[in-house]
Structures are given as structure tokens and as C-alpha cells.
């Protein structure tokens, strides 16, 4: 502040001086500043110095002609920074604007209407809310309808169906397996729901519908077909496959779009197969994959315990009645040592 006052005093004193004296004094000052600029780095400007140059820029059109220690772009940047600080200070107490927030009670009411009335759309729900005296737009109702929790009843009905008919249900699907030469093999399988048994499997590079039809004939010989067969919407399961399955007396249950949980037994077997085997080997060709899958299915049926089967196996492995930990227990390797089966020594 003292520096600014001194500058004002000097400015007043120079106003009464002659023009010749002012020109000579400016020349002398510029020569000295030129010497200082060559010998010393540019000094740092204080906030008051920046404010002085910003004000001078607005009052004097030829302010650029006297700049030595600072560039015109720097002064402009200081002015913009001051502009930003000024409007930040003005807007420090901003009033709330925009649409009103939807209260939690109103959101819960919208979710409740969506759950109770599955056929109602946004106009119908908006009309009902309007009759109740709520001031809300139809667009807002639609936005919150999209965020409504999913109704668990369809999933419960599907799980009830699977539980009540598991003895008569089978499922089919594919597993894709990359090979050593960056190709892709397709492993087709059919799994029964009752004991999670693999009824049939095979491997191919070209899973055409005609090939799938032949696999179904091999999977269900001599009237052994289940009552229901679950499968997804893959392009391999076309009209020809559907007609063949129906000729066996099978009622087909195709899953919905993007709903792998509806074929959960098959999907869980795919996950178990990948975690137990396929994530630990590099498949060379079809023969190699078929040998690996044969060994895994034997291990899966006879040795691997399942939570869904109360820690039993699909083949009905019997629990041993041992005499305690003092008995010698041996480990029998499975799948080349990836897994083991434990039993008492003979």
C-alpha cells in the first residue's frame, strides 16, 4: 500500500515538470533497467504490482510501449486471473437453481407402483401421481422408473420350476476353447439337472446345426430323452435342431436374451470346467481336447464333490467309515496332477 501511495506522489510531482525533463528521466530509467535485465534474472511481481499494471492497462492505451520486466501476455493473464477471482467472490453464495429434487418417499412410491402394476407405463403412473397431488413431470417419472429395482418374482418362478422338475430337465450348451495355433474349438455338452451328470459331449471346429442334431441323437438313444431341454438363443440351435428335439418328445425351454442365469446348471458346469482344467492347459487340437474332457468328466462324476449335491458326487461316491486320522491316507492324482482324490490305503 505504501508503494502505491509513493507512486501516486511521484506521478503528481511529474505532472508539474516540463516535458523535456520527463523525456530525459524516462531515457535514463530505461537505460538502467536494460543493464539490470542483462545482469540479473527477472524479479517476481507482488500482488500490488500486478494490480498496478492491470489498472494501467485499462487507463493508458499505449501501456505496451513501456513494458520491460514483463510481457503484455503476462499482464493479460493477470487480468484474466483477477476476473476469475472477482466472479468467484460474487458467486460464493449461490442460490439453488434447477429442478426440485425428488424426495425419497416419492421415489419409493414410484418403485412401488412399478412393482404392483407391471403393465403400467410412465403416462399411467404420472397420471396416478397427479391425482394424488404430486407436482412431478412425466419425464422425471420415466427416469425413475428405469431405476426401479427388478421384480424378483420372475426369477423365483423360474427357480421353482427348475426345482420341481429337476429329474426331468436337461440342458445343452457350448464351451469355446482357444488352441495353440490361435484357432477355436467348440465343446458341446448335455447335462442333467438331477445329479449334474454329463449325458454327452463332443468336440468340433464347425458347430453346424446338422452336427448338433447328430449329437442329440447320440445323447438320447432308446427313448432316454428328458421331458424338458433348456438351451440358449445361439445360432447353432436353429429350427432344424428344434424339430429334432421335439421329435424325441422333448419340451424345449429357450432362455431369454442376456439371461444366462436361466441356464444356471450348464453355466456353472462351464465355469467349473474352466477353473478346474481349461485355465491350466493349452489345447493343441481336437484329439487333445477330447482326451482332456474325457478325463475331466470322469473326475467330475466320480471324484469331485458338489455343494448342490450336499457334498456328494454325480456318480454317488460313498463316504468311507475310517477309524480316524491314524489311518494311512493316500493321494491319487487326477488330470495329470491338477487334482487329487484321497482314500485310505488298502
KOLKOL-444065 format. One record per residue (C-alpha): residue in three letters; x, y, z; residue number from 1. Coordinates in nm, 4 decimals. Last residue first. Layout:
BEGIN
type->ALA u->X v->Y w->Z seq->NUM
...
END
This chain:
BEGIN
type->UNK u->-0.5534 v->-10.0866 w->0.1387 seq->346
type->UNK u->-0.4603 v->-9.7226 w->0.1917 seq->345
type->UNK u->-0.7499 v->-9.4953 w->0.2804 seq->344
type->UNK u->-0.8656 v->-9.2542 w->0.0123 seq->343
type->UNK u->-0.7904 v->-8.9126 w->-0.1268 seq->342
type->UNK u->-0.8641 v->-8.7973 w->-0.4793 seq->341
type->UNK u->-0.6309 v->-8.5477 w->-0.6381 seq->340
type->UNK u->-0.6432 v->-8.2510 w->-0.8749 seq->339
type->UNK u->-0.4074 v->-8.0897 w->-1.1272 seq->338
type->UNK u->-0.1840 v->-8.3974 w->-1.1005 seq->337
type->UNK u->-0.2171 v->-8.5191 w->-1.4597 seq->336
type->UNK u->-0.5936 v->-8.4864 w->-1.4630 seq->335
type->UNK u->-0.6325 v->-8.6802 w->-1.1370 seq->334
type->UNK u->-0.3650 v->-8.7826 w->-0.8889 seq->333
type->UNK u->-0.4456 v->-9.0422 w->-0.6198 seq->332
type->UNK u->-0.3498 v->-8.9259 w->-0.2726 seq->331
type->UNK u->-0.3039 v->-9.1859 w->0.0037 seq->330
type->UNK u->-0.4355 v->-9.1858 w->0.3584 seq->329
type->UNK u->-0.2823 v->-9.4017 w->0.6273 seq->328
type->UNK u->-0.5112 v->-9.4489 w->0.9242 seq->327
type->UNK u->-0.4137 v->-9.2533 w->1.2366 seq->326
type->UNK u->-0.6505 v->-8.9752 w->1.1265 seq->325
type->UNK u->-0.9518 v->-9.1716 w->1.2365 seq->324
type->UNK u->-1.1036 v->-9.5195 w->1.2113 seq->323
type->UNK u->-1.2464 v->-9.4737 w->0.8677 seq->322
type->UNK u->-1.6061 v->-9.5114 w->0.7554 seq->321
type->UNK u->-1.5673 v->-9.4074 w->0.3939 seq->320
type->UNK u->-1.8231 v->-9.1831 w->0.2222 seq->319
type->UNK u->-1.9765 v->-9.3316 w->-0.0897 seq->318
type->UNK u->-1.9354 v->-9.1640 w->-0.4277 seq->317
type->UNK u->-2.2772 v->-9.1310 w->-0.5909 seq->316
type->UNK u->-2.1915 v->-9.0817 w->-0.9572 seq->315
type->UNK u->-2.2857 v->-8.7139 w->-0.9504 seq->314
type->UNK u->-2.0656 v->-8.6600 w->-0.6421 seq->313
type->UNK u->-2.1650 v->-8.5661 w->-0.2864 seq->312
type->UNK u->-2.1017 v->-8.2518 w->-0.0840 seq->311
type->UNK u->-2.4774 v->-8.1985 w->-0.0328 seq->310
type->UNK u->-2.5429 v->-8.2415 w->-0.4067 seq->309
type->UNK u->-2.5619 v->-7.8670 w->-0.4766 seq->308
type->UNK u->-2.2309 v->-7.8173 w->-0.2932 seq->307
type->UNK u->-2.0595 v->-8.0628 w->-0.5237 seq->306
type->UNK u->-1.7776 v->-8.3120 w->-0.4600 seq->305
type->UNK u->-1.5362 v->-8.4043 w->-0.7390 seq->304
type->UNK u->-1.4340 v->-8.7711 w->-0.7505 seq->303
type->UNK u->-1.6626 v->-8.9900 w->-0.9612 seq->302
type->UNK u->-1.8583 v->-8.7678 w->-1.1966 seq->301
type->UNK u->-1.6251 v->-8.4692 w->-1.2278 seq->300
type->UNK u->-1.3105 v->-8.6847 w->-1.2375 seq->299
type->UNK u->-1.4595 v->-8.8954 w->-1.5161 seq->298
type->UNK u->-1.5750 v->-8.5750 w->-1.6897 seq->297
type->UNK u->-1.2252 v->-8.4304 w->-1.6578 seq->296
type->UNK u->-1.0598 v->-8.7312 w->-1.8136 seq->295
type->UNK u->-1.2950 v->-8.7286 w->-2.1100 seq->294
type->UNK u->-1.2510 v->-8.3514 w->-2.1443 seq->293
type->UNK u->-0.8733 v->-8.3835 w->-2.1637 seq->292
type->UNK u->-0.8900 v->-8.6602 w->-2.4236 seq->291
type->UNK u->-1.1394 v->-8.4648 w->-2.6354 seq->290
type->UNK u->-0.9233 v->-8.1539 w->-2.6112 seq->289
type->UNK u->-0.6133 v->-8.3403 w->-2.7347 seq->288
type->UNK u->-0.7983 v->-8.5030 w->-3.0213 seq->287
type->UNK u->-0.9472 v->-8.1698 w->-3.1274 seq->286
type->UNK u->-0.6106 v->-7.9945 w->-3.1372 seq->285
type->UNK u->-0.3315 v->-7.8485 w->-2.9238 seq->284
type->UNK u->-0.5130 v->-7.7238 w->-2.6131 seq->283
type->UNK u->-0.3034 v->-7.5171 w->-2.3754 seq->282
type->UNK u->-0.3689 v->-7.6198 w->-2.0141 seq->281
type->UNK u->-0.4386 v->-7.4600 w->-1.6757 seq->280
type->UNK u->-0.7432 v->-7.2401 w->-1.7466 seq->279
type->UNK u->-0.9102 v->-7.5346 w->-1.9246 seq->278
type->UNK u->-0.8998 v->-7.7728 w->-1.6294 seq->277
type->UNK u->-1.0510 v->-7.6929 w->-1.2878 seq->276
type->UNK u->-1.1397 v->-7.3256 w->-1.3363 seq->275
type->UNK u->-1.2631 v->-7.3697 w->-1.6932 seq->274
type->UNK u->-1.4596 v->-7.6847 w->-1.6208 seq->273
type->UNK u->-1.6118 v->-7.5326 w->-1.3068 seq->272
type->UNK u->-1.7261 v->-7.2259 w->-1.5008 seq->271
type->UNK u->-1.8794 v->-7.4344 w->-1.7783 seq->270
type->UNK u->-2.0508 v->-7.6529 w->-1.5188 seq->269
type->UNK u->-2.1930 v->-7.3441 w->-1.3529 seq->268
type->UNK u->-2.3265 v->-7.2209 w->-1.6874 seq->267
type->UNK u->-2.4959 v->-7.5543 w->-1.7558 seq->266
type->UNK u->-2.6690 v->-7.5546 w->-1.4173 seq->265
type->UNK u->-2.7553 v->-7.1842 w->-1.4458 seq->264
type->UNK u->-2.9488 v->-7.1968 w->-1.7685 seq->263
type->UNK u->-3.1899 v->-6.9223 w->-1.6618 seq->262
type->UNK u->-2.8898 v->-6.7431 w->-1.5056 seq->261
type->UNK u->-2.7520 v->-6.6921 w->-1.8580 seq->260
type->UNK u->-3.0197 v->-6.4268 w->-1.9214 seq->259
type->UNK u->-2.8916 v->-6.1997 w->-2.1987 seq->258
type->UNK u->-3.1959 v->-6.2692 w->-2.4168 seq->257
type->UNK u->-3.4396 v->-6.5133 w->-2.2622 seq->256
type->UNK u->-3.3779 v->-6.8856 w->-2.2299 seq->255
type->UNK u->-3.5310 v->-7.1423 w->-2.4663 seq->254
type->UNK u->-3.7339 v->-7.4156 w->-2.2974 seq->253
type->UNK u->-3.7990 v->-7.7090 w->-2.5302 seq->252
type->UNK u->-4.0497 v->-7.9843 w->-2.4494 seq->251
type->UNK u->-3.8903 v->-8.3117 w->-2.5554 seq->250
type->UNK u->-4.0897 v->-8.5864 w->-2.7254 seq->249
type->UNK u->-3.7924 v->-8.7092 w->-2.9292 seq->248
type->UNK u->-3.9423 v->-8.5482 w->-3.2420 seq->247
type->UNK u->-3.9408 v->-8.2220 w->-3.0475 seq->246
type->UNK u->-3.5629 v->-8.2355 w->-3.0236 seq->245
type->UNK u->-3.5307 v->-8.2886 w->-3.3991 seq->244
type->UNK u->-3.7684 v->-8.0019 w->-3.4778 seq->243
type->UNK u->-3.5732 v->-7.7638 w->-3.2508 seq->242
type->UNK u->-3.2393 v->-7.8623 w->-3.4032 seq->241
type->UNK u->-3.3693 v->-7.7980 w->-3.7542 seq->240
type->UNK u->-3.5245 v->-7.4672 w->-3.6496 seq->239
type->UNK u->-3.1967 v->-7.3270 w->-3.5210 seq->238
type->UNK u->-2.9819 v->-7.4118 w->-3.2200 seq->237
type->UNK u->-2.6474 v->-7.3228 w->-3.3781 seq->236
type->UNK u->-2.7419 v->-6.9518 w->-3.3920 seq->235
type->UNK u->-2.7348 v->-6.9409 w->-3.0127 seq->234
type->UNK u->-3.0560 v->-6.8467 w->-2.8333 seq->233
type->UNK u->-2.9955 v->-7.0503 w->-2.5185 seq->232
type->UNK u->-3.0848 v->-7.4066 w->-2.4247 seq->231
type->UNK u->-3.3071 v->-7.5876 w->-2.1752 seq->230
type->UNK u->-3.4457 v->-7.9352 w->-2.2509 seq->229
type->UNK u->-3.7592 v->-8.0677 w->-2.0809 seq->228
type->UNK u->-3.9100 v->-8.4169 w->-2.0670 seq->227
type->UNK u->-3.5786 v->-8.5948 w->-2.0782 seq->226
type->UNK u->-3.4771 v->-8.8204 w->-2.3693 seq->225
type->UNK u->-3.3983 v->-9.1833 w->-2.2923 seq->224
type->UNK u->-3.6280 v->-9.3201 w->-2.5645 seq->223
type->UNK u->-3.3633 v->-9.5575 w->-2.6998 seq->222
type->UNK u->-3.0808 v->-9.3084 w->-2.7559 seq->221
type->UNK u->-3.0735 v->-8.9546 w->-2.6150 seq->220
type->UNK u->-2.7177 v->-8.8129 w->-2.6328 seq->219
type->UNK u->-2.6280 v->-8.9793 w->-2.9638 seq->218
type->UNK u->-2.9352 v->-8.8415 w->-3.1395 seq->217
type->UNK u->-2.8721 v->-8.5001 w->-2.9808 seq->216
type->UNK u->-2.5150 v->-8.5057 w->-3.1073 seq->215
type->UNK u->-2.6369 v->-8.5771 w->-3.4616 seq->214
type->UNK u->-2.8691 v->-8.2764 w->-3.4473 seq->213
type->UNK u->-2.5806 v->-8.0582 w->-3.3259 seq->212
type->UNK u->-2.3723 v->-8.1618 w->-3.6295 seq->211
type->UNK u->-2.6591 v->-8.0714 w->-3.8640 seq->210
type->UNK u->-2.6908 v->-7.7343 w->-3.6889 seq->209
type->UNK u->-2.3269 v->-7.6577 w->-3.7570 seq->208
type->UNK u->-2.0636 v->-7.6491 w->-3.4847 seq->207
type->UNK u->-1.7536 v->-7.6327 w->-3.7102 seq->206
type->UNK u->-1.4319 v->-7.6925 w->-3.5181 seq->205
type->UNK u->-1.5690 v->-7.9880 w->-3.3262 seq->204
type->UNK u->-1.5702 v->-8.1522 w->-2.9825 seq->203
type->UNK u->-1.8190 v->-8.3916 w->-2.8229 seq->202
type->UNK u->-2.0143 v->-8.4325 w->-2.5011 seq->201
type->UNK u->-2.2980 v->-8.6460 w->-2.3686 seq->200
type->UNK u->-2.5011 v->-8.7114 w->-2.0542 seq->199
type->UNK u->-2.2869 v->-8.5034 w->-1.8190 seq->198
type->UNK u->-2.4363 v->-8.5647 w->-1.4744 seq->197
type->UNK u->-2.5467 v->-8.2748 w->-1.2536 seq->196
type->UNK u->-2.7401 v->-8.5212 w->-1.0336 seq->195
type->UNK u->-3.0982 v->-8.4139 w->-1.1168 seq->194
type->UNK u->-3.0253 v->-8.1383 w->-1.3666 seq->193
type->UNK u->-2.8864 v->-8.3498 w->-1.6483 seq->192
type->UNK u->-2.6060 v->-8.2040 w->-1.8631 seq->191
type->UNK u->-2.5653 v->-8.2067 w->-2.2430 seq->190
type->UNK u->-2.2322 v->-8.0966 w->-2.3849 seq->189
type->UNK u->-2.0843 v->-7.9397 w->-2.6977 seq->188
type->UNK u->-1.7169 v->-7.8425 w->-2.6972 seq->187
type->UNK u->-1.6319 v->-7.5894 w->-2.9666 seq->186
type->UNK u->-1.2724 v->-7.5389 w->-3.0756 seq->185
type->UNK u->-1.1219 v->-7.2017 w->-3.1672 seq->184
type->UNK u->-0.7970 v->-7.1351 w->-3.3507 seq->183
type->UNK u->-0.4987 v->-6.9429 w->-3.2217 seq->182
type->UNK u->-0.2492 v->-7.2186 w->-3.3217 seq->181
type->UNK u->-0.2228 v->-7.3466 w->-2.9628 seq->180
type->UNK u->-0.5994 v->-7.3676 w->-2.9329 seq->179
type->UNK u->-0.8725 v->-7.1489 w->-2.7840 seq->178
type->UNK u->-1.1716 v->-7.3288 w->-2.6213 seq->177
type->UNK u->-1.5349 v->-7.2255 w->-2.6651 seq->176
type->UNK u->-1.7797 v->-7.4168 w->-2.4460 seq->175
type->UNK u->-2.1209 v->-7.4955 w->-2.5917 seq->174
type->UNK u->-2.4652 v->-7.5556 w->-2.4383 seq->173
type->UNK u->-2.7249 v->-7.8164 w->-2.3529 seq->172
type->UNK u->-2.9611 v->-7.8537 w->-2.0604 seq->171
type->UNK u->-3.1548 v->-8.1461 w->-1.9137 seq->170
type->UNK u->-3.4717 v->-8.1493 w->-1.7088 seq->169
type->UNK u->-3.6936 v->-8.4403 w->-1.5960 seq->168
type->UNK u->-3.5451 v->-8.5027 w->-1.2511 seq->167
type->UNK u->-3.5128 v->-8.1265 w->-1.1994 seq->166
type->UNK u->-3.8854 v->-8.0693 w->-1.2417 seq->165
type->UNK u->-3.9888 v->-7.9091 w->-0.9101 seq->164
type->UNK u->-3.6577 v->-7.7304 w->-0.8531 seq->163
type->UNK u->-3.6329 v->-7.5942 w->-1.2063 seq->162
type->UNK u->-3.9909 v->-7.4639 w->-1.1990 seq->161
type->UNK u->-3.9417 v->-7.3058 w->-0.8587 seq->160
type->UNK u->-3.6240 v->-7.1369 w->-0.9824 seq->159
type->UNK u->-3.8167 v->-6.9944 w->-1.2778 seq->158
type->UNK u->-4.0991 v->-6.8681 w->-1.0580 seq->157
type->UNK u->-3.8496 v->-6.7082 w->-0.8201 seq->156
type->UNK u->-3.6691 v->-6.5383 w->-1.1086 seq->155
type->UNK u->-3.9977 v->-6.3997 w->-1.2387 seq->154
type->UNK u->-4.0920 v->-6.2822 w->-0.8843 seq->153
type->UNK u->-3.7707 v->-6.0931 w->-0.8114 seq->152
type->UNK u->-3.9066 v->-5.7650 w->-0.9573 seq->151
type->UNK u->-3.6147 v->-5.5545 w->-1.0649 seq->150
type->UNK u->-3.5407 v->-5.2476 w->-0.8607 seq->149
type->UNK u->-3.6645 v->-4.9203 w->-1.0176 seq->148
type->UNK u->-3.4003 v->-4.7112 w->-1.1911 seq->147
type->UNK u->-3.5805 v->-4.7052 w->-1.5264 seq->146
type->UNK u->-3.8967 v->-4.5972 w->-1.3477 seq->145
type->UNK u->-3.7026 v->-4.3049 w->-1.2004 seq->144
type->UNK u->-3.6320 v->-4.1579 w->-1.5438 seq->143
type->UNK u->-3.9866 v->-4.2245 w->-1.6631 seq->142
type->UNK u->-4.1314 v->-4.0387 w->-1.3631 seq->141
type->UNK u->-3.8974 v->-3.7470 w->-1.4298 seq->140
type->UNK u->-4.0169 v->-3.7326 w->-1.7918 seq->139
type->UNK u->-4.3790 v->-3.7376 w->-1.6753 seq->138
type->UNK u->-4.3213 v->-3.4266 w->-1.4671 seq->137
type->UNK u->-4.3737 v->-3.4014 w->-1.0924 seq->136
type->UNK u->-4.6054 v->-3.1950 w->-0.8701 seq->135
type->UNK u->-4.7707 v->-3.4634 w->-0.6561 seq->134
type->UNK u->-5.1410 v->-3.4115 w->-0.5790 seq->133
type->UNK u->-5.2561 v->-3.7732 w->-0.5562 seq->132
type->UNK u->-5.4354 v->-3.7416 w->-0.8899 seq->131
type->UNK u->-5.1081 v->-3.6228 w->-1.0404 seq->130
type->UNK u->-4.9347 v->-3.9314 w->-0.9040 seq->129
type->UNK u->-5.1908 v->-4.1539 w->-1.0769 seq->128
type->UNK u->-5.1473 v->-3.9623 w->-1.4024 seq->127
type->UNK u->-4.7694 v->-3.9946 w->-1.3828 seq->126
type->UNK u->-4.8037 v->-4.3698 w->-1.3262 seq->125
type->UNK u->-5.0246 v->-4.4037 w->-1.6344 seq->124
type->UNK u->-4.8066 v->-4.1804 w->-1.8511 seq->123
type->UNK u->-4.4846 v->-4.3628 w->-1.7388 seq->122
type->UNK u->-4.6090 v->-4.7083 w->-1.8292 seq->121
type->UNK u->-4.8269 v->-4.9527 w->-1.6399 seq->120
type->UNK u->-4.8223 v->-5.3198 w->-1.7385 seq->119
type->UNK u->-4.6211 v->-5.4427 w->-1.4378 seq->118
type->UNK u->-4.8511 v->-5.2753 w->-1.1877 seq->117
type->UNK u->-4.7515 v->-5.3578 w->-0.8293 seq->116
type->UNK u->-4.3768 v->-5.3384 w->-0.8909 seq->115
type->UNK u->-4.3872 v->-5.0179 w->-1.0965 seq->114
type->UNK u->-4.6306 v->-4.8600 w->-0.8486 seq->113
type->UNK u->-4.3996 v->-4.9467 w->-0.5595 seq->112
type->UNK u->-4.0972 v->-4.8019 w->-0.7378 seq->111
type->UNK u->-4.2898 v->-4.4774 w->-0.7974 seq->110
type->UNK u->-4.3937 v->-4.4679 w->-0.4296 seq->109
type->UNK u->-4.0353 v->-4.5283 w->-0.3197 seq->108
type->UNK u->-3.9252 v->-4.2363 w->-0.5349 seq->107
type->UNK u->-4.1947 v->-4.0139 w->-0.3840 seq->106
type->UNK u->-4.0872 v->-4.1048 w->-0.0301 seq->105
type->UNK u->-3.7220 v->-4.0447 w->-0.1137 seq->104
type->UNK u->-3.7972 v->-3.6933 w->-0.2315 seq->103
type->UNK u->-3.7468 v->-3.5910 w->-0.5923 seq->102
type->UNK u->-3.5159 v->-3.2910 w->-0.6030 seq->101
type->UNK u->-3.6657 v->-2.9744 w->-0.7450 seq->100
type->UNK u->-3.5477 v->-2.8702 w->-1.0873 seq->99
type->UNK u->-3.2786 v->-2.6131 w->-1.1411 seq->98
type->UNK u->-3.1414 v->-2.3466 w->-0.9120 seq->97
type->UNK u->-3.0139 v->-2.3200 w->-0.5561 seq->96
type->UNK u->-2.8839 v->-1.9734 w->-0.4719 seq->95
type->UNK u->-2.5132 v->-1.9156 w->-0.4962 seq->94
type->UNK u->-2.3328 v->-1.7550 w->-0.2086 seq->93
type->UNK u->-1.9705 v->-1.7559 w->-0.3305 seq->92
type->UNK u->-2.0848 v->-1.6324 w->-0.6715 seq->91
type->UNK u->-1.9520 v->-1.2773 w->-0.6384 seq->90
type->UNK u->-1.6183 v->-1.3941 w->-0.4972 seq->89
type->UNK u->-1.5715 v->-1.6424 w->-0.7793 seq->88
type->UNK u->-1.6632 v->-1.3642 w->-1.0200 seq->87
type->UNK u->-1.3816 v->-1.1448 w->-0.8896 seq->86
type->UNK u->-1.1299 v->-1.4278 w->-0.8657 seq->85
type->UNK u->-1.1877 v->-1.5202 w->-1.2301 seq->84
type->UNK u->-1.1574 v->-1.1586 w->-1.3466 seq->83
type->UNK u->-0.8378 v->-1.1235 w->-1.1432 seq->82
type->UNK u->-0.6942 v->-1.4293 w->-1.3158 seq->81
type->UNK u->-0.7980 v->-1.2856 w->-1.6511 seq->80
type->UNK u->-0.6222 v->-0.9563 w->-1.5718 seq->79
type->UNK u->-0.3081 v->-1.1381 w->-1.4604 seq->78
type->UNK u->-0.3096 v->-1.3321 w->-1.7885 seq->77
type->UNK u->-0.3397 v->-1.0033 w->-1.9814 seq->76
type->UNK u->-0.0414 v->-0.8652 w->-1.7902 seq->75
type->UNK u->0.1574 v->-1.1761 w->-1.8756 seq->74
type->UNK u->0.0661 v->-1.1539 w->-2.2433 seq->73
type->UNK u->0.1970 v->-0.7960 w->-2.2486 seq->72
type->UNK u->0.5398 v->-0.9154 w->-2.1301 seq->71
type->UNK u->0.7020 v->-0.8090 w->-1.8018 seq->70
type->UNK u->1.0277 v->-0.6522 w->-1.6981 seq->69
type->UNK u->1.0464 v->-0.4059 w->-1.9884 seq->68
type->UNK u->0.6979 v->-0.2724 w->-2.0630 seq->67
type->UNK u->0.6919 v->0.0984 w->-2.1532 seq->66
type->UNK u->0.5459 v->0.0707 w->-2.5042 seq->65
type->UNK u->0.2754 v->-0.1779 w->-2.4002 seq->64
type->UNK u->0.0903 v->0.0864 w->-2.1940 seq->63
type->UNK u->-0.0034 v->0.2846 w->-2.5017 seq->62
type->UNK u->-0.3833 v->0.2755 w->-2.4388 seq->61
type->UNK u->-0.3478 v->0.4088 w->-2.0816 seq->60
type->UNK u->-0.6318 v->0.3684 w->-1.8290 seq->59
type->UNK u->-0.7284 v->-0.0007 w->-1.8696 seq->58
type->UNK u->-0.3697 v->-0.1269 w->-1.8959 seq->57
type->UNK u->-0.2689 v->0.0954 w->-1.6071 seq->56
type->UNK u->-0.5255 v->-0.0758 w->-1.3841 seq->55
type->UNK u->-0.3883 v->-0.4224 w->-1.4700 seq->54
type->UNK u->-0.0318 v->-0.2964 w->-1.4307 seq->53
type->UNK u->-0.0982 v->-0.1608 w->-1.0823 seq->52
type->UNK u->-0.2859 v->-0.4762 w->-0.9733 seq->51
type->UNK u->0.0120 v->-0.6895 w->-1.0728 seq->50
type->UNK u->0.2436 v->-0.4684 w->-0.8711 seq->49
type->UNK u->0.0110 v->-0.4906 w->-0.5697 seq->48
type->UNK u->0.0106 v->-0.8712 w->-0.5936 seq->47
type->UNK u->0.3889 v->-0.8792 w->-0.5873 seq->46
type->UNK u->0.5967 v->-0.9213 w->-0.9008 seq->45
type->UNK u->0.8964 v->-1.1528 w->-0.9049 seq->44
type->UNK u->1.2246 v->-1.0151 w->-1.0339 seq->43
type->UNK u->1.3629 v->-1.1022 w->-1.3795 seq->42
type->UNK u->1.7080 v->-1.2505 w->-1.3552 seq->41
type->UNK u->2.0056 v->-1.0185 w->-1.3067 seq->40
type->UNK u->2.2879 v->-0.8882 w->-1.5280 seq->39
type->UNK u->2.1220 v->-0.8206 w->-1.8635 seq->38
type->UNK u->1.7893 v->-0.7037 w->-1.7167 seq->37
type->UNK u->1.9670 v->-0.4738 w->-1.4734 seq->36
type->UNK u->2.1548 v->-0.3001 w->-1.7560 seq->35
type->UNK u->1.8338 v->-0.2526 w->-1.9541 seq->34
type->UNK u->1.6620 v->-0.1148 w->-1.6469 seq->33
type->UNK u->1.9377 v->0.1451 w->-1.6148 seq->32
type->UNK u->1.8984 v->0.2566 w->-1.9741 seq->31
type->UNK u->1.5181 v->0.2701 w->-1.9379 seq->30
type->UNK u->1.5489 v->0.4908 w->-1.6287 seq->29
type->UNK u->1.7795 v->0.7365 w->-1.8033 seq->28
type->UNK u->1.5519 v->0.7645 w->-2.1048 seq->27
type->UNK u->1.2473 v->0.8140 w->-1.8835 seq->26
type->UNK u->1.4301 v->1.0945 w->-1.6960 seq->25
type->UNK u->1.5285 v->1.2649 w->-2.0230 seq->24
type->UNK u->1.1694 v->1.2505 w->-2.1504 seq->23
type->UNK u->1.0293 v->1.3816 w->-1.8240 seq->22
type->UNK u->1.2770 v->1.6714 w->-1.8104 seq->21
type->UNK u->1.1888 v->1.7797 w->-2.1641 seq->20
type->UNK u->0.8139 v->1.7647 w->-2.0942 seq->19
type->UNK u->0.8484 v->2.0101 w->-1.8068 seq->18
type->UNK u->0.7631 v->1.9078 w->-1.4528 seq->17
type->UNK u->0.4256 v->1.9845 w->-1.2890 seq->16
type->UNK u->0.2767 v->1.6421 w->-1.3733 seq->15
type->UNK u->0.5928 v->1.4728 w->-1.2524 seq->14
type->UNK u->0.5156 v->1.5666 w->-0.8933 seq->13
type->UNK u->0.1687 v->1.4163 w->-0.9132 seq->12
type->UNK u->0.3022 v->1.0891 w->-1.0572 seq->11
type->UNK u->0.5697 v->1.0706 w->-0.7888 seq->10
type->UNK u->0.3051 v->1.1128 w->-0.5195 seq->9
type->UNK u->0.0868 v->0.8431 w->-0.6803 seq->8
type->UNK u->0.3814 v->0.6057 w->-0.6958 seq->7
type->UNK u->0.4567 v->0.6702 w->-0.3295 seq->6
type->UNK u->0.0970 v->0.5856 w->-0.2428 seq->5
type->UNK u->0.1201 v->0.2572 w->-0.4339 seq->4
type->UNK u->0.4412 v->0.1629 w->-0.2575 seq->3
type->UNK u->0.2892 v->0.2369 w->0.0828 seq->2
type->UNK u->0.0000 v->0.0000 w->0.0000 seq->1
END
